[in-house]
Amino acid sequence: MPFAMRDGVRIYWKMDGAAARPVLVLLNSIGTDMGLWDTTVPSLLPAFRVLRIDTRGHGASDVTAGDYTLSMLAADVVAVMDAAGVAQAAVAGVSLGGMIAMQLALDAPDRVTVLALICTSAAMDRAAWADRIATVRAGGVAAIADVAMGRFLSPRFARTHGDVADGLRRGLVATPADGYAGAGAAIRDMAVIDRLPSLTLPVLLVAGDRDTSTPFVGHGDRIAAAISGATVVHLDTAHLAPIETPAALASTLRRFLADDPAGDAAVTLFAAGLANRRRVLGDEWVDRSLANRTPFNADFQSMITRIAWHEIWGRAGLDDRTRRLLVVAITASLGRWEEFVLHVRTGLARDGFTRDELKEVLMQTAIYAGVPAANTAFAEAGRIIAELDGIPE
């Protein structure tokens, strides 16, 4: 594992991508580690060499006691860049990561070429953060987990992506109290707003329209007003845009940071569709499907991933559960048994719907599509349920 050392403290980092591409440094929010960017990075790699960092007190980096400062955390980033052999880079950060990025550009302007500030602020409520720090020092991060999770993700996303929300919560609660409280002190004590007018580098500000932690009004708008020429982009996301809207965020970063207005379209749409496909069907099935691509069917596979899995499964109008049940009903009605079996198995195995919900859909199918179709559907579904229960045929 690569670590940078600064004053005896180990800071964990990871580099991905081709050496010839420009470097993009990604910084995470408080209470998360570099895994925050996992679903965004694949769409960034065609344009960047990506350097991710676990903030001090988070992930695999060392935890130190006491209050941290933004200058301390920015110096940690410089130490990582030195260890990775990176003289200059574009820097993107979410929330605390954006605060560190601003401090880095102010403290070491020769190391930063472009800034991308995502769902962040230059001035937070000191009293509120003092209270949060005291709560964490007394009761651990679990004591503020409910509040933090309520701000991390939109209710809609948390409801339809329960596995993602659960994993995010586990990581948050596992954050050491000293690490969270120390980083919280850096947020409480930050003093960058009055220095921002001195920045002359290109700055992208990404605001989440569902962000209740650092909403654009009162936070992002103050940064935009302070930095001459800052570009503002709004996304339909809550606080953690790399998790909630990874494809849209990656496309936004590529257009601004890499001057890539159109060349990323197909790659970004495919990556977004692939993420949805993996979420619904599971990695094992998707990996097997991708491995079976041939020169003859590769374009077809790419098309359905971009259109069916991104354009349709990525729409906000219906949740995953409803879409799964619609697919079951439609494929049973049309006798498309291969697709029916796939979606019944993954729906049941991945808690996409219950057995009772499946039964009700097939009962409804019998009325509107005919008893013979429902008869076969019940038989196929029964076989799948027996397999999942480990009952031999």
N, C-alpha and C positions, 0 to 999 in steps of 0.2 A: 504494500500500500504506500503511495507517495505522500510524504508529509513535508511541509516546510517548517523550519524551526525559527522562532522569533522569541528572544529572551527566555529560552528554555521551554516555550510552549509549542506544541505540535499542532499544526493546522493541516487538516486533510484536504487533498484536492484530487481531481480526476480530469484528464484531458481526453477528448474524443475528436476524431475527424482527421482529414488529410492535412499534412504538414504545410502544404502550399497555400492553404486558405487563410484568410485573416482571422485573428483570434477574437472570440466573443467571450467575455467573462460573465458568468451567471451567478447572482447572489440571491440567497433565499430569505424568506421572512422569518421573524421570530417564531419559535416553536416548530420549525420544520428543518429538514436537512436538504442536501442536494437532490434527493429523490423527488422534491417538488417539481423538478423539471423533466422527469423521466418521459412523459408523453409528449413534451414539446421538442426535446432534443432531436429526435429523428427527422423532423421537418426543418431543423436548422442546419444539420450537417451538410446538405448540398451546397451551402453558402459559407459556412464558418468552420473553423476549428474551435471546439467548445471547451472552455475551461470552467469547471464547476468547483465550488469551494464550500466546505462545511464551516459555517461561522463558529468562531470560538464559543465553546459551551454547548455546541449542537453537533449531532451526528457523531462522526468518528474523531472530531477535533477534541483537543484537551479542554477540560473545564477548569477555569480558575475562579477563585472566590472573589467577592467584592464587586464593586461597580465597574462596568466597562464604559468606555467612551467611544463615540464615533471615530475619533482620530485613532484610537487604539485598534479598532476593527478595520479601518482603512489601511493602517500600517500592516495588519495581518495579510490583507489582499496584496499589497506590494511585495511582501515576503514570498507569497505563493507565486506571483508573477516572476519574481527573480528565480525561484527554484525551478519553474517551468521554462525558463529561458525566454520569457515574453517581455519585450521592451515596452510595447504599446499595445493597447487593445480597446475595442469597444466594450462598454460595461453596461449590463442590464441588471436591474435589481427590483425585487418585489418587496413592498412594505419596508421593513428594516433594511433589506438589501438595497432598495432605492435610496434610503437615507445614507447608507455607507457609500454608495456610488457617488452621491453629491459631495460627501466629505472627501472622498478620494480625489475627485476632480478639483476640489479646492486646495487640498493639501499637496497633491502631486500632479499638477496639470499636464506635465510632460508625459505621463503614463497613460492618459485617457484620450482617445480620439473622438468618441461619440458616447453620449449618455442615453440610455433608455430607462425611464423612471416609471415603474408599473405599480398602480394602486398604492401610492405612497403619499407622504406628507413631509413638509419641512418644519412643521410646528404642531406638536400634539399637546393635549391637556396634561400639564405637569401633575396636577393633583390626582387625576384619575390614574395616571401611571404610577404615582407614588403609592396609591392604595393597592394597585394590582401587585406591585413588587412586594409589599408587605404581606399580602395574602399568600403569595407564592413562597416567600421565605418561611411563613408559618405553617403552611399546609401542603406545599408541593404544587406542581403544575396541575394536578388533578383538581385542585380547588377552583381553578378558573377555566377548566376545560369546556364546560357547557357554554360559557360566555364566548370563549374564543371560537369554538366550532360554529356557533350561531352567526359569527361574522366571517369566518373563512369561506363558507360555501353558501350559495343561495338555497333556500328551502326546496325549490324545485329540483336542483341538481342533487342535493343530499338525499332526497326522496327516491330518485330514479337511479342513483349510483351509490347504493348503500354500502357496497364492498369498498369503494373508494373512500367514502366518509369514515367508515370504521377503521380502515388502515391509517388514515390521516389522524384520527383521534388517538389511536395507539401510539403513533410516533410523537404526538404532542405530549401525552401523559408521560411518556418515557424520557422526555427532555429533563435533564438534571435541573433541580430548583436553582442551583447557583448559576447555571448557564442561562436559564430564562430570566432570572432576576437581574443578573449582570447585564444582559442585553437590553432588558427593560429600562435599566438606568441610562443606557446610551440613548434610548428613545426619549426618556423623560428630560434629559439634560441637553439634547441637541440644540445647537445654535447656528443653523446654516441659513435661515431665511434671509437675514440681512446681508449675507455675503453672496447670494445667488446672482445678483446683477453683474458681478465681476466675471461670470462664466461667459466665454465667447465661443465655445465649441457647439456643434449641433446637438440639440436636445430633443428627444421624443418623450412625450408624456402620454402614457396609456391610462385611461380612466375606466373603471368598471361601473356601468350604469346600475348594477345591483349591489355595489360596494357600500356597506353601512359602517365599515371601520374607518376608511379614509375616502369618503365621498368626494366627488369632484368639487362641489360647492363647499368652500371652506378649507379645502386641502389642495387638490390639484389646481384649482383656479389661481391660488396664491403662488404656486410655483410657476405657472404659465405667465402670470403677470410680472414676476420677478426676473425671468430669463427672457431676454429679447430674442424674438424669432423662434421660440419653442413651438414645436408641432404637437398638436393635441389630437389623439384618436380615442374614440369611445368604443368599448366592447360590451357586449351583453353578458356580463360576468359579475360575480361577487368579488371578494378580496383576492382570492388565489386564482388569478387568470391562467397560470400555466397548467392548472388542473382542470378548470372548468371550460376554458376555451383554448386548448393548446394549438389547434390548427390556425385559428384566427390570429392568435398572438404571434405564432411563428411567421405567418405571412406578413403581419404588420412589421415585425422586426426586420425581416428580410427586405421589404420594400424600402424601409427607411435607412437601415444600417448598411445594407449591401447594394443599394441602388438597383434592386432586382424587381422592377415593376410587374413583369409578366412571366418571366421564366420559371417561377416557382409554382405557378397555378396548378399544373397537373400533379406535381409532387406533393403539394400541400393538400389537395383534395384527396389524393390516394392515402396519404398518411392519416388524415382525419377519418376517412372511411375505414381504414384498417383498424384504427383505435376502437371505433364503434363495433366493428366485426368481432374483434377480440373480446370486448366487453360482453357481447351478447352470446357468442358461440364458444368462447374459451380459447386459450392459447394453443392447446394441443390440436384441436380440430383445424384452426386457422393455419398453424405451422404445417400440418400435413397437406392442407389444400395448396398452400404456396409451394411446397416441395414438389407437388404433382403438376405444376405448370409446365407447359411445353411451348415451343415456338408457335404452334398452331393455336393454342387457347390462351396465351398470355395476355393478348390485347383484350379478350373478352373478360378475363379475370380482373384486369385493371379497370375496365369500364364498370363492372358491377360493384367493385369496391368504391369507386368514386361516386357513382350515381345512386345505387341502391343503399349502400351502407353510409355514405356521407349525406347525400341530398335528402334521403327519406328517413333513415334511422336517426339522423342528426337533427331533424326538425324538432322544435320545442312544443308543438301542438299536442302530442301524445306522449305518455311515458312508455318506458321499455315494456312494462308488463302488458299494457293494452296492445302495443304493436305485436308482441309475441303471440297473444291470443288471437289477434286478427289473422296473422300468418297461419296459425293452426287451423282456423276455420276455413280460410280460403284454400289452403292446400288440400284439406280433406274434401271440400266441395268439388275441387277440380281433379281429385284423384292423383295429385302430385305427391306420391307416397314417400319418395326419397327426401324431399324437403319437409314433409310432415314429420317423418321420423326424426330428422335432424333437429327441428325446432321443438318437438315434444321432449326429446332427450335432454337437450341443453336447457330448456325452460325448467324442467323438473330438477335436473342435477344442479343448476346454478341458482335455485330459488327464484326463478323468474315468474313462476306462478305456482299455485297449489294444485294438488290432485283434484280437489273439489272444484276448483275453477276450470280445470281442463274438462272434467266431466260435464259441467254445465254448458261449456262451449260445444261439446259434441252432442249433447241433448238438443241444443238449439240448431245445430247443423242438421240433425235428423229431420227437423220440421221444414227447414228452408232449402236443403240440398238433397234430401232423400234419405230414407232408412238404409239402403245399401251402402251409401258412402259412409254414414255414421257407423254402420256395422263393421266395416273394414277399419275405420278409424279407432273404434273401441278395441278391436283385436290388436292392432299395431301398438296402441298406447298401453294396453295390458301387458304385452310382451316387454315393452321398455320398462314398465314399472317393476316387472318381475326381475329383469336384469339389474335394476338399481337396488332392489332388495336382496340381491344375491340368491334368488330362487331359481334352481335349474329348470329348464323347460322340459 
